[in-house]
Amino acid sequence: MISFYLNGKQQQITELNPNTTVLEYLRLNARQMDTKEGCGSGDCGACTVMAQRLPMNNSTDASSSQPFYTLNACITLLSLMDNHHLMTAAYLADNPEHHPERAQLHPAQQAMVDCHGSQCGFCTPGFVMSLASTYENHRLQKHQHNNGLSDKDLSYADIVASISGNLCRCTGYRPIIEAGLSMQKIGQQREAEQLAAKDLTLTLATDAMANTQSKTTASESATSMDNTNSASSTIAPALIEGSRQLFIPQSTAELDQLLAVHPKATIWAGGTDLGLTVTQQLIDHEVIIQLSAIESIKSWSVADANAAGDNYSATAAVPELIFGAGMSYKRMLPALEQFFPEFAQLFERIASPQIRNMGTIGGNVANASPIGDLPPILLALESRIHLRHCAPADDSQNSQAAEKTYSDEWMPLSAFFLDYKKTKLRAGSYVVAIHIPLMQDYEHLFIHKISKRYEDDISACLVAVKIALSSDGMTIDEAKIGLGGMAAIPLLVKNSQQALMGQPFTVASFERAAKALPMDVSPLTDVRASREYRLHVVQRLLIKCGKQLLNSSQAQSV
């Protein structure tokens, strides 16, 4: 069973196609027509809704409330809303039942009216949800911390960032940005007039815990279900319809057990790419294993390279930043800002807030897309990947007592990608974590992404360059160059790297490396860019990285 709140009312569902998206459920089941169906690929933002994870304890203190976040309803599985409060635009207003004329619009809604931010209106609910999420998080921060920072007004940059995943084709963005800037003034005016604002935060922790209780009940009755294999009988499907099943394991141990029984199951994390298989390719996945409840793969740590249990034997091992594969882009950002600021700066150019809220590092790497934004950077940083291969269940033993076996494997990320959409993953395998060696003082990182739109767009090409200089700063000791959008897989360009290593730290050395690039890659021509354009741009970007490093070094020596 999945349990969640929809616009303040609890929903408990057991029998439903596991491939059902939030948008399908809202429009076809719940008849919530205020959420619009646009592109069906997580690009336009018309279907944007807001969610908040419910507290997992018995506290009803508002300080335990989780932040609000937005998501694209069209590509998000409904099951990902388990233990969440899901909100649509119709819920935002303080609207007495049967008396809509007395409704007090949410500040984001009122601002859109006042600033004429809507014309045809199709995109408006999505914009309102993006603005409302920003407004509510700002208000929540002020209520929880009152630390001075939260008293600052939302800036122009804050508003632009909040709507960067929403497209408008008739009104234009100026009045919508003006609405975003004015919604806080509307809220402040209402506070001054002592007009109570609607509290969107659900603090009904007792009811929220019904989710956990219902799972226990379902588990106890699982023996009556017709499972594929008795070895999985202790883990009941959260959703089931005919032969289709969706499981939500609560730990990696349960995940290992399920994969031993269902090695060909579709592993679903954020689903920001997998969702397209449902909406665009019309695939009905038979068995889905959803990772949303496994907290152990949603954290990060810093550890010595040889502390991972993988018998790592590098002679100059350095501490590593370890990201659990289930960490979303949003969760990764604070750690990247601390250890890899150049990496973090790229995040405003990766997809949209809705996608960054849901997409995970493990999913982006395992997807093996040649235009994925993270793999080229991780390659340049000499990252390693931790895989787990789960063995099939042994039918000859009593499944209740049989110990599930698995093997762990660590490898350089450069060895993980084999061919277009092919990796070292096999049936019953999954990504556990990504290990990124920390930067040393003599190492420098540069990242450049080229796309037609600055925000919310796919890369035509992406270049990540890590340069290690000698102690006197006169020689290039080591170079790693990761490329995306240039071949069937993300890759390191060995000839260009070799052309830099051991060379004087001059722009001429980077120019020679750029000339070696055609020996490494022969990019394709597609709708995003031509072969000639990609090759020329990447060559110029390599030279630009050299100039940036040279300018930085000269500035530090002054």
N, C-alpha and C positions, 0 to 999 in steps of 0.2 A: 504494500500500500504506500502511496505517496500522500502526504498531508501538507497543505499550505493554505494560506489565506488569499482570497481574491477580493480586493476592494473591501476589506474588513470582515469578510464572511469565510468561514473555514470550509475547505474542500477536502474530501477524502476519497481517493480513487484507487481502485484495484484493477478493474477490467477496462482496459483501454489499449489501443495500439501503441506500443512503445515508441513508435516513430512519430507520434503526434507532437507537433510543435506548439509553442505557446500561442502563436497567432491562430493556428487551426482551432485550438481549444477555445480561445476567446471568442472567435467569430462564429464557429459552428456549434459549439457546445454551450458556452456561457452567454452567447448572443450579445457580446460586448462589441458593438459595431464602431465604437469610437477609435479603436485601434485599426489603422489602415493597412491594406496589403499593397505594397509597392513592387520593388524589384524582386523580392523573394531570394535575395542573395546577401543580405546584410550590408548593403551599400548605400541605399538612399535615406534610411533612417525614418521613413514614414511610419513604420511599425514600432517605433521606440516605446518601451514601457519602463517603469521604474520598479525596483525590487529592494527589499531589505531582509537580510537574514535575521531570523528570529533568535532571541537569546536561548541558549541551551542550559539554562539553570532556572532555579525557582525564584530568582530575584525579579521583582517588578519595578526596580529602580530604573528610571529613564536613562541613568548614566551607563547602563549596560547595553543600551541600544547600539546596533551596528549602523554604519553609514548606509545611506541610500546609494544605489547605483543604477545605471541604465543598461539596457540590453536590446538587441534586435530580436523581436518576437518571432520573426519569420524563420530564423535558422536555429533557434534555441529550443531544445527538447523541453516539453512541459515538466518532465521528471526532474530537471535541474532546479525547478522551483520548490522541490521538497524542502520543508521546514523554512519557507520564506513567506514574506508578505508581498504579493504581486499587485501592483497598482496601475490603473489606466487613467487617462485624462479625465474621465467622468467622475473619478473618485476625489479629485483634488479640491473641488469646490465644496464649501460648507453649504450643503443643499438640503434643506428640510424636505422630507418625503412628501410628495404630492404638491409641493409649493415651490416650483422652480423659480418663480418670480422673486422669491425672497432669498435666493442663493447669493452667497458672498463668494465671488470668484477668488481662486488662489492668486497671489500677487503675480505669478508668471502669466496666468490667463488674463488678468485685468490689464497688465502691461501690454500684452499683445493687442488687446482691444484699443487701449489708449493711444498706442503708437502706430496703429494701422499695420500691424505686422502680418496680416493674413489677407490674401486675395482669393485665390480659388479655394483655399482651405484644406486641400488634400494633405499637405505636409504639416499643417499646423499642430495636430495632436503630438506628433513626434518632436517638434521644436519645443512645445510646451513641456513635455516630459523631461527633455534635456535641461531646460532652464529651471524647472521645478526641482530637479535633483540637485543642481548646483545651489539653488536657494536654500533648500532644506538642509543640506550638509553644512552650509555656512551657519545657518540658524542652530543646528544641532551642536556644532563646535562651540558656538558662543554659549550655549546653555550648559554644556558639559565642562568646559575648561575656563571660559572667561579670562583668557590669558593675555588679552591685549591685541594679539594678532588677529583674533576672530572678530574684533571690533572694526577692522578695516572694511571699507566698502569693497564689493566685488569690482574688479578692474575690467577694462576693455579686453585685456588678454585673457582674463578668466572667462568672460562671456564667449569670446571667439573660440576658446578651447572647448567649452562645454557644448557648442553646436557644430563642432568640426565634423561630426558624423551624420549631419542632417543636410539634405540637399533641398534647395528651393529654386524653382524655375520661373516664378512669376512675380512675387513681391520683391525679391532681392534681399540681400542680407542687412542693408543699412537699418531699416525700421525694426528688424528682428533684434539686431544688436542693441538698438536704442531701448527696445522693450526689456532686454536683459539688464541693461544698466539702470533702468527705472524701477524694476520690480522690487528692489531692496528699499527704495524710497517709499513705495506703496506700503510695504510691510512695516516700516518705521512709523509712518503716519498712522497706521491702524493701531500700533502699540501706543502711540501718544494719545489716541482717542479712546484707548482701552477697549478696542474691538477685539474680542477673543479670536485668535487664529486657530484654525483646525489643526489638531495634532495628528499627523500622519503616522506617528510612531506607535506600533503595536507593542505593548509591554505585557501582553497576556502570556507570560511564560508558562503558566500551568497548562493552558490550552495548547501551547506550542509543543509541550512535551508529549501530547497525545500522539505525536508522530512516532516517537520512540516506543511508546507503549503499544501502538498498533503494530509496529514491526515485530515486537516480541510475540504478540498474539498470532500474527501471521506465521512466524517461525514455528510456533508450537503446532499449528495446524498444517504445516507443510507436508507432513507425511501423507496427507490425503490427496495431494496434487500429483498429477502425472508428469514427473520430471523426466528429463532425458536420461539421467543417470542417477542412481541412488546416492552416489557420492556427494551430490549437491543438495540432498534433501534437507540438510540442516540450514540451508540458505534459501529462503523463499524468494521468488520473483517479486519485485515491487509492483510491476505492471505485467499483465498477461492478457493476450487475446489470441485464441487459437494456439498455434504453435509458436507464436512470437512471444518472447520474454525479455524483460529488462531487470537486471540485478543491480543493486546498489550496495556493494560490500562496504563494511565499516572499517576495515583494516587491510593491510597488505596480505596478512595471512588468509583472510577470506578471499581476496583477489586471487591469490595463488591457487586456492582450492577451486575456485570457479573456472580459472583458465585451464586447470588440469582436466576438468570435465568438458569445458566448452573452448577448446583451443582456437577455434575459428570464429569466436565471438568478436563483434565489433567493440573495440575499447573506446569509450567516449569520455573525453575530458570536458573542455569548453565547447567543442563541436563547431567552432567558427568556420572551419573548412568542411568537416564531415556533414554539417547541416545542409550543404549544397547537394550532397548525394541524395538527400530526401526531397528537396524542393526543386532541384534542377534535373537530376537524373531519375527521379521518381523511384528510388530504391527503397524497398521495405526490408530493413535489416531484421533477420530472424532472431538473433540473440544479441543484446546490447549489455555490456558491462560498464556501468557508469562510475566514474572515480570521484564524484563530488564529495562523498562523505569520508574519504580517507585523509585525515588531517596530517598524517606523517609525511605525505609527499607535497605538502603545501607550505613548507618552511625552508629556511636557508640557514647555513652555518659556515663558519670558516674553520678549516682543519688542515693539518699537515697532509701532504699528498700521500705519505705512507701510512696514514692512520685510517684509511678507508677499508682496510682488510683485503686489498687486491694485490698485495705483494709488489707494489709499485717500486721500481728499482732505479729511478732517475738519479743521476749522480749529483745534480744540483736542484733537488726538489724544493719547491717553494710552497707556502701555504696556498690553499685553494678556497675559492668561494663556491660552495656547493648549493645548487638550487634543486629542490625537489621537483620532479617532473610535473607535478600538479600545480605549480605556482603560476598564477596569472601574471600577465604583463604588469597589471596594477600593483600586485604584491611584490613583484621584482624591483620596481622602480626605486624604493628607498635604499635598498642594498646597492644597486648600481650607482646611485648618486653618491654613495659613500666610497665605493671602491673603483668604479669605472665611470667617472662623470661624462666622458666623451660618449660612452655607450648610452648613458641615460638621456643625453641631449637628443638622441635620435628618436626617442619614444614618441614625441609629439608628431613625428612624421610617419609612425607606424600605424596603419589602419585608422581607427576612430576610438573615442572613449568607450562606445558600446562593445567594440571588439576587444579592446584592451582589458575591459572588465571581465571578459569570459575566456579569451584565448590563453593557452598555457605554453610554457617553454617546451615541455615534453611533446605536446601536440605539434608545435611548429617544426621541431626537429624531426619527429617521427614521420610527419607528412612528407618530408623529403621533396618539397617543391623547389624547383630551380630558382624561383623568385621569392622564396621566403626571406624575410629581413634578418632573422637572427643567425642562421647557420653561417653565412660568410664572416660575420663578426666573431662568432665562436671559433671558427676555423683559424682566423688570424690570431686569436688569443691562445691557440694550442689547447683547446678544451678537450676533455675526455668525457665519454658517455658511459653510464652504468646501466647495463641491461640485465634483466632477469628472464630466464627461460624456464617455464614451468613444464614439468613432465606430465604426460597423460596419466590419468588415474588407472590403477591396477585393478581390473575387474575380478581378478582371482582372489583378492583379499577382501575381508570385510571392510567396506568403505567407511564405516563409523570409526574403525580403529586404525585404519591404514594412515600412515604418515605421508603427507603430500611432499614430494621432493621437488627441488628446483636447483638451478645453478645460476650463479651470478657471473657476469662477465664485464670487465672494463676494457675499453679500447680508445685509442685516439679518435676523435670525431671524424678526422679525415679518412679513417678506414671504415666508417659506418655507412657512407653513401656509396652504392655500387653502380647504379644506372638510374635512368629516369624513373622516379617513384619506387625504386628498389633499394632496400637497405639490409642490414644484418639481422633485422627482426624476422622472426619466423612464427609459425602458428604457436600460440601459447606464450609469446614473449611480450614484454613491455619495457618501457623506459622508466627507470627508477629515479635517476638524477643526472644532472650535468655538472661537471667539475671544471671550474675556470681558474687557472693559476693567476694569482694576484700580480699586478704590474709592479715592476721594480723601478727604482729611481732613474735608471739609465734607459728605460723603455718608454716608448711614446706611441700613442694610438690615434689614428685618424680614420674617420668614417664619413663617406659621402653617398647619398642616395639621390638618384635621378628618377623623377616621375613627372607626369604631365600636370598633376595637381600637387600642391605642397602638402596637403593633408588628405587622409583617407584615400590613398591611391596605392596601386601596385607598382613595384619598382620596374623600371626599364632596365636598370642595372644598379648594382650596389657594390661599393669598394670599401674594404676595411684593410688598413695597413698598420702593422706593428713593427716599429724599428727599434733595434737595440744598438746604442752607440758605445764606442770604446770609452775607457775611463778618462781619456783626454778629450773626448768629444770630436775627434778628428776623423774617425773611421766608422763605417757601418759594420758592426760585428754580425748582426743577424737581421733578417727581414722575413716577415710573413705577410702574404697578400691574399686575402680572401675575396672571392668574387661571387656575386649572385646575378642571375639573369643573363649569363654569358655562355652557359652550357647546359647539358641535360641535368646536371647536379651542381650544387654549390661546391666550389673547389678552391684549392690553393694552387697558385700559378708558379710552378717550380723554376722554370727558366728565368722568369722575371725576378724571382727572389734571388736566384743564384747570381744574376747580373748585378745585384746590389751588394751582396755579402763580400766583405773584405775591401770594399771600394772606398775612396775618399768621400767624406761627407760634403758633397757638392751637388748642385742642381744637375750638373752634367751626368752624374751617376744615375739619377732618377730618369733622365732622358734616355740613357742607354737601356735601362730596365723597361721603359715604355716601348722601345723599339723591339724588345724581345717578346712582347706580349703575343703577337700572332703565332709564335711557336707553341704557345700554351693553349690558346682558345681560338675557335672559329665560330663566333656567335651566329644565331639564326636571325632571319628577318621575320617579324610578326607584327601584329596590330599596334604594339607599343613602340617599336623602334626598328630601324633597319640594321643589318649586320654592320654596315660601314659606320653608321652613327654610333652604335654601341662601342665598337673598337676604338674609334677616335675619341669618344668621351672618356673612356676608361684610361686611355693613354694620357690624356690631358690631366685627369684626376690624379694619376700617379705622380706626375710632375708637380701638381699643386700640393700634394702631401709633402713632397721634398721642400718646396718653398715655404710651406707653413712651418715645418720643423726647423728650417734654417732661420726663419724670422724669429721663432720662439727662442731658439738658442742664442741668437744675437741679442735679443731683448734681455735675457737672463744674465748675460755677461756684462751688460752695461751697468 
